[in-house]
Amino acid sequence: RAMGPGVFDMKAGIVQALHAVASLADRSGVELLITSDEEVGSLTSRDLIEARAIACGSVLVCEPSADGGAVKIARKGTGTFEVVVHGKASHAGLEPEKGVNALVAAAELITHIATFGDLSTATTVTPTVAVAGTVDNVVPAEARVKVDVRVEQPGEKERLEGLFASLVTSVPGATIEVLGGINRPPMPATASATLFPVAVAAAAAAGLGEVRGVGVGGGSDGNFTAARGVPTLDGLGAVGG
């Protein structure tokens, strides 16, 4: 058992991929792509990932496995919205009435945003980080709220974008700015439908036992390749956690 920063996600997967490719008698037609910005949204590597996936025709992702070593046959689309509330600073003791309290406006918005999720479509919307104010005797001029969003249905992206765009506050003088959005599209189970049986057969031939496939809430670069119509199987990396 190996332990340490990044061992599970996903240094072990990189080692596995390198050894898997090295073990092939014929490596023609096989391409190994390793990128470094997946955790922050793959903002600089996405175009390359999609282009090489289309050129290769199928994708095997060595992200960590799911619980018990299950491979990942579906993933939710993921993203982060940031809601910025702009107010006006003033002294909280001398003239609070001259300020516009961005924190109060943000608190109102947080409880509203938390209702955007929809269990019937497996959509989750979770306010996760809130920051406001500078010192304890000044009306906060700005507040920032980060919201984690996970969607299973492609149409939910448009619904949520519309809800965030229509946010309003009852605090006079406060204004709202919405940043971010859903960065990774959903990876449906159909994306892995042709590759999963191949993995099951290969595992059986190698004496590795039953291979399970599960859908998960987290995203990876496999979301991008699946959205481009390229057969994609994910979670082929390390077992552990």
Contacts in CASP RR format, 6 or more apart in sequence:
PFRMAT RR
TARGET T0000
AUTHOR 0000-0000-0000
METHOD contacts of the structure
MODEL  1
RAMGPGVFDMKAGIVQALHAVASLADRSGVELLITSDEEVGSLTSRDLIE
ARAIACGSVLVCEPSADGGAVKIARKGTGTFEVVVHGKASHAGLEPEKGV
NALVAAAELITHIATFGDLSTATTVTPTVAVAGTVDNVVPAEARVKVDVR
VEQPGEKERLEGLFASLVTSVPGATIEVLGGINRPPMPATASATLFPVAV
AAAAAAGLGEVRGVGVGGGSDGNFTAARGVPTLDGLGAVGG
2 12 0 8 1.000
7 238 0 8 1.000
8 64 0 8 1.000
8 238 0 8 1.000
8 240 0 8 1.000
8 241 0 8 1.000
9 63 0 8 1.000
9 64 0 8 1.000
10 62 0 8 1.000
10 63 0 8 1.000
10 64 0 8 1.000
10 237 0 8 1.000
10 238 0 8 1.000
12 64 0 8 1.000
12 237 0 8 1.000
12 238 0 8 1.000
13 62 0 8 1.000
13 63 0 8 1.000
13 64 0 8 1.000
13 236 0 8 1.000
13 237 0 8 1.000
13 238 0 8 1.000
14 34 0 8 1.000
14 62 0 8 1.000
16 62 0 8 1.000
16 236 0 8 1.000
16 237 0 8 1.000
16 238 0 8 1.000
17 32 0 8 1.000
17 34 0 8 1.000
17 62 0 8 1.000
18 32 0 8 1.000
21 27 0 8 1.000
21 30 0 8 1.000
21 32 0 8 1.000
24 30 0 8 1.000
29 56 0 8 1.000
31 52 0 8 1.000
31 55 0 8 1.000
31 56 0 8 1.000
33 48 0 8 1.000
33 49 0 8 1.000
33 52 0 8 1.000
35 42 0 8 1.000
35 45 0 8 1.000
35 48 0 8 1.000
35 49 0 8 1.000
35 221 0 8 1.000
36 45 0 8 1.000
37 43 0 8 1.000
37 44 0 8 1.000
37 45 0 8 1.000
38 45 0 8 1.000
38 220 0 8 1.000
38 221 0 8 1.000
41 183 0 8 1.000
41 184 0 8 1.000
42 49 0 8 1.000
42 183 0 8 1.000
42 221 0 8 1.000
42 224 0 8 1.000
45 221 0 8 1.000
46 221 0 8 1.000
46 224 0 8 1.000
49 221 0 8 1.000
49 224 0 8 1.000
49 225 0 8 1.000
50 224 0 8 1.000
50 225 0 8 1.000
50 228 0 8 1.000
53 59 0 8 1.000
53 224 0 8 1.000
53 225 0 8 1.000
53 228 0 8 1.000
53 230 0 8 1.000
53 232 0 8 1.000
54 228 0 8 1.000
54 230 0 8 1.000
56 230 0 8 1.000
57 230 0 8 1.000
57 231 0 8 1.000
58 194 0 8 1.000
58 195 0 8 1.000
58 230 0 8 1.000
58 231 0 8 1.000
58 232 0 8 1.000
59 222 0 8 1.000
59 225 0 8 1.000
59 226 0 8 1.000
59 230 0 8 1.000
59 231 0 8 1.000
59 232 0 8 1.000
59 233 0 8 1.000
60 195 0 8 1.000
60 232 0 8 1.000
60 233 0 8 1.000
60 236 0 8 1.000
61 72 0 8 1.000
61 220 0 8 1.000
61 221 0 8 1.000
61 222 0 8 1.000
61 225 0 8 1.000
61 232 0 8 1.000
61 233 0 8 1.000
61 234 0 8 1.000
61 235 0 8 1.000
61 236 0 8 1.000
62 235 0 8 1.000
62 236 0 8 1.000
62 237 0 8 1.000
63 72 0 8 1.000
63 220 0 8 1.000
63 234 0 8 1.000
63 235 0 8 1.000
63 236 0 8 1.000
63 237 0 8 1.000
64 235 0 8 1.000
64 237 0 8 1.000
64 238 0 8 1.000
64 239 0 8 1.000
64 240 0 8 1.000
64 241 0 8 1.000
65 71 0 8 1.000
65 72 0 8 1.000
65 235 0 8 1.000
65 236 0 8 1.000
65 237 0 8 1.000
65 238 0 8 1.000
65 239 0 8 1.000
65 240 0 8 1.000
66 72 0 8 1.000
66 213 0 8 1.000
66 214 0 8 1.000
66 215 0 8 1.000
66 216 0 8 1.000
66 235 0 8 1.000
67 214 0 8 1.000
68 212 0 8 1.000
68 239 0 8 1.000
68 240 0 8 1.000
69 212 0 8 1.000
69 239 0 8 1.000
69 240 0 8 1.000
70 211 0 8 1.000
70 212 0 8 1.000
70 213 0 8 1.000
70 214 0 8 1.000
71 192 0 8 1.000
71 196 0 8 1.000
71 199 0 8 1.000
71 211 0 8 1.000
71 212 0 8 1.000
71 213 0 8 1.000
71 214 0 8 1.000
71 233 0 8 1.000
71 234 0 8 1.000
71 235 0 8 1.000
71 236 0 8 1.000
72 213 0 8 1.000
72 214 0 8 1.000
72 215 0 8 1.000
72 216 0 8 1.000
72 220 0 8 1.000
72 233 0 8 1.000
72 234 0 8 1.000
72 235 0 8 1.000
73 189 0 8 1.000
73 191 0 8 1.000
73 192 0 8 1.000
73 196 0 8 1.000
73 213 0 8 1.000
73 214 0 8 1.000
73 215 0 8 1.000
73 233 0 8 1.000
73 234 0 8 1.000
74 186 0 8 1.000
74 187 0 8 1.000
74 188 0 8 1.000
74 189 0 8 1.000
74 191 0 8 1.000
74 192 0 8 1.000
74 214 0 8 1.000
74 215 0 8 1.000
74 216 0 8 1.000
75 184 0 8 1.000
75 186 0 8 1.000
75 187 0 8 1.000
75 215 0 8 1.000
75 216 0 8 1.000
75 217 0 8 1.000
75 218 0 8 1.000
75 219 0 8 1.000
75 220 0 8 1.000
75 222 0 8 1.000
75 223 0 8 1.000
75 226 0 8 1.000
75 234 0 8 1.000
76 122 0 8 1.000
76 150 0 8 1.000
76 151 0 8 1.000
76 152 0 8 1.000
76 186 0 8 1.000
76 187 0 8 1.000
76 216 0 8 1.000
76 217 0 8 1.000
76 218 0 8 1.000
76 219 0 8 1.000
77 150 0 8 1.000
77 151 0 8 1.000
77 152 0 8 1.000
77 182 0 8 1.000
77 184 0 8 1.000
77 185 0 8 1.000
77 186 0 8 1.000
77 187 0 8 1.000
77 217 0 8 1.000
77 218 0 8 1.000
77 219 0 8 1.000
77 223 0 8 1.000
78 148 0 8 1.000
78 149 0 8 1.000
78 150 0 8 1.000
78 151 0 8 1.000
78 182 0 8 1.000
78 183 0 8 1.000
78 184 0 8 1.000
78 217 0 8 1.000
78 218 0 8 1.000
78 219 0 8 1.000
78 223 0 8 1.000
79 148 0 8 1.000
79 149 0 8 1.000
79 150 0 8 1.000
79 180 0 8 1.000
79 181 0 8 1.000
79 182 0 8 1.000
79 183 0 8 1.000
79 184 0 8 1.000
80 146 0 8 1.000
80 147 0 8 1.000
80 148 0 8 1.000
80 149 0 8 1.000
80 180 0 8 1.000
80 181 0 8 1.000
80 183 0 8 1.000
81 146 0 8 1.000
81 147 0 8 1.000
81 149 0 8 1.000
81 160 0 8 1.000
81 164 0 8 1.000
81 178 0 8 1.000
81 179 0 8 1.000
81 180 0 8 1.000
81 181 0 8 1.000
82 144 0 8 1.000
82 145 0 8 1.000
82 146 0 8 1.000
82 147 0 8 1.000
82 178 0 8 1.000
82 179 0 8 1.000
82 180 0 8 1.000
83 106 0 8 1.000
83 109 0 8 1.000
83 113 0 8 1.000
83 144 0 8 1.000
83 145 0 8 1.000
83 147 0 8 1.000
83 164 0 8 1.000
83 167 0 8 1.000
83 176 0 8 1.000
83 177 0 8 1.000
83 178 0 8 1.000
83 179 0 8 1.000
84 142 0 8 1.000
84 143 0 8 1.000
84 144 0 8 1.000
84 176 0 8 1.000
84 177 0 8 1.000
84 178 0 8 1.000
84 179 0 8 1.000
85 102 0 8 1.000
85 103 0 8 1.000
85 105 0 8 1.000
85 106 0 8 1.000
85 109 0 8 1.000
85 132 0 8 1.000
85 142 0 8 1.000
85 143 0 8 1.000
85 144 0 8 1.000
85 145 0 8 1.000
85 169 0 8 1.000
85 174 0 8 1.000
85 175 0 8 1.000
85 176 0 8 1.000
85 177 0 8 1.000
86 102 0 8 1.000
86 141 0 8 1.000
86 142 0 8 1.000
86 174 0 8 1.000
86 175 0 8 1.000
86 176 0 8 1.000
86 177 0 8 1.000
87 99 0 8 1.000
87 100 0 8 1.000
87 101 0 8 1.000
87 102 0 8 1.000
87 105 0 8 1.000
87 140 0 8 1.000
87 141 0 8 1.000
87 142 0 8 1.000
87 171 0 8 1.000
87 173 0 8 1.000
87 174 0 8 1.000
87 175 0 8 1.000
88 98 0 8 1.000
88 99 0 8 1.000
88 100 0 8 1.000
88 139 0 8 1.000
88 141 0 8 1.000
88 173 0 8 1.000
89 99 0 8 1.000
89 138 0 8 1.000
89 139 0 8 1.000
89 140 0 8 1.000
89 141 0 8 1.000
90 96 0 8 1.000
90 97 0 8 1.000
90 98 0 8 1.000
90 99 0 8 1.000
90 138 0 8 1.000
90 139 0 8 1.000
91 137 0 8 1.000
91 138 0 8 1.000
91 139 0 8 1.000
92 136 0 8 1.000
92 137 0 8 1.000
92 138 0 8 1.000
92 139 0 8 1.000
93 137 0 8 1.000
96 139 0 8 1.000
99 139 0 8 1.000
100 139 0 8 1.000
100 141 0 8 1.000
100 171 0 8 1.000
100 172 0 8 1.000
100 173 0 8 1.000
100 174 0 8 1.000
101 139 0 8 1.000
101 140 0 8 1.000
101 171 0 8 1.000
101 174 0 8 1.000
102 132 0 8 1.000
102 133 0 8 1.000
102 140 0 8 1.000
102 141 0 8 1.000
102 142 0 8 1.000
102 143 0 8 1.000
102 171 0 8 1.000
102 174 0 8 1.000
103 132 0 8 1.000
103 133 0 8 1.000
103 140 0 8 1.000
103 143 0 8 1.000
104 171 0 8 1.000
105 143 0 8 1.000
105 169 0 8 1.000
105 170 0 8 1.000
105 171 0 8 1.000
105 174 0 8 1.000
105 176 0 8 1.000
106 130 0 8 1.000
106 132 0 8 1.000
106 143 0 8 1.000
106 144 0 8 1.000
106 145 0 8 1.000
108 169 0 8 1.000
108 170 0 8 1.000
108 171 0 8 1.000
109 145 0 8 1.000
109 167 0 8 1.000
109 169 0 8 1.000
109 176 0 8 1.000
110 127 0 8 1.000
110 130 0 8 1.000
110 145 0 8 1.000
112 167 0 8 1.000
113 125 0 8 1.000
113 127 0 8 1.000
113 145 0 8 1.000
113 147 0 8 1.000
113 164 0 8 1.000
113 167 0 8 1.000
114 125 0 8 1.000
114 126 0 8 1.000
114 127 0 8 1.000
116 123 0 8 1.000
116 125 0 8 1.000
116 160 0 8 1.000
116 163 0 8 1.000
116 164 0 8 1.000
117 123 0 8 1.000
117 124 0 8 1.000
117 125 0 8 1.000
118 156 0 8 1.000
121 151 0 8 1.000
121 152 0 8 1.000
121 153 0 8 1.000
121 156 0 8 1.000
122 150 0 8 1.000
122 151 0 8 1.000
122 152 0 8 1.000
122 153 0 8 1.000
123 149 0 8 1.000
123 150 0 8 1.000
123 151 0 8 1.000
123 152 0 8 1.000
123 153 0 8 1.000
123 156 0 8 1.000
123 160 0 8 1.000
124 148 0 8 1.000
124 149 0 8 1.000
124 150 0 8 1.000
125 147 0 8 1.000
125 148 0 8 1.000
125 149 0 8 1.000
125 160 0 8 1.000
126 147 0 8 1.000
126 148 0 8 1.000
126 149 0 8 1.000
127 145 0 8 1.000
127 146 0 8 1.000
127 147 0 8 1.000
127 148 0 8 1.000
128 146 0 8 1.000
128 147 0 8 1.000
128 148 0 8 1.000
129 144 0 8 1.000
129 145 0 8 1.000
129 146 0 8 1.000
130 143 0 8 1.000
130 144 0 8 1.000
130 145 0 8 1.000
130 146 0 8 1.000
131 143 0 8 1.000
131 144 0 8 1.000
132 140 0 8 1.000
132 142 0 8 1.000
132 143 0 8 1.000
132 144 0 8 1.000
133 140 0 8 1.000
133 141 0 8 1.000
133 142 0 8 1.000
133 143 0 8 1.000
134 140 0 8 1.000
149 160 0 8 1.000
149 181 0 8 1.000
149 182 0 8 1.000
150 217 0 8 1.000
150 218 0 8 1.000
151 157 0 8 1.000
151 160 0 8 1.000
151 182 0 8 1.000
151 186 0 8 1.000
152 186 0 8 1.000
153 186 0 8 1.000
154 185 0 8 1.000
154 186 0 8 1.000
157 182 0 8 1.000
157 185 0 8 1.000
160 182 0 8 1.000
161 181 0 8 1.000
161 182 0 8 1.000
164 178 0 8 1.000
164 181 0 8 1.000
165 178 0 8 1.000
167 176 0 8 1.000
167 178 0 8 1.000
168 176 0 8 1.000
169 176 0 8 1.000
184 219 0 8 1.000
184 220 0 8 1.000
184 223 0 8 1.000
184 224 0 8 1.000
185 223 0 8 1.000
185 224 0 8 1.000
185 226 0 8 1.000
185 227 0 8 1.000
186 223 0 8 1.000
186 227 0 8 1.000
187 219 0 8 1.000
187 222 0 8 1.000
187 223 0 8 1.000
187 226 0 8 1.000
187 227 0 8 1.000
187 232 0 8 1.000
187 234 0 8 1.000
188 226 0 8 1.000
189 215 0 8 1.000
191 226 0 8 1.000
191 229 0 8 1.000
191 230 0 8 1.000
191 231 0 8 1.000
191 232 0 8 1.000
192 226 0 8 1.000
192 231 0 8 1.000
192 232 0 8 1.000
192 233 0 8 1.000
192 234 0 8 1.000
193 231 0 8 1.000
194 231 0 8 1.000
195 231 0 8 1.000
195 232 0 8 1.000
195 233 0 8 1.000
196 211 0 8 1.000
196 213 0 8 1.000
196 233 0 8 1.000
199 211 0 8 1.000
199 233 0 8 1.000
199 236 0 8 1.000
200 210 0 8 1.000
200 211 0 8 1.000
203 209 0 8 1.000
203 210 0 8 1.000
203 211 0 8 1.000
220 234 0 8 1.000
220 235 0 8 1.000
222 232 0 8 1.000
222 234 0 8 1.000
225 232 0 8 1.000
226 232 0 8 1.000
END
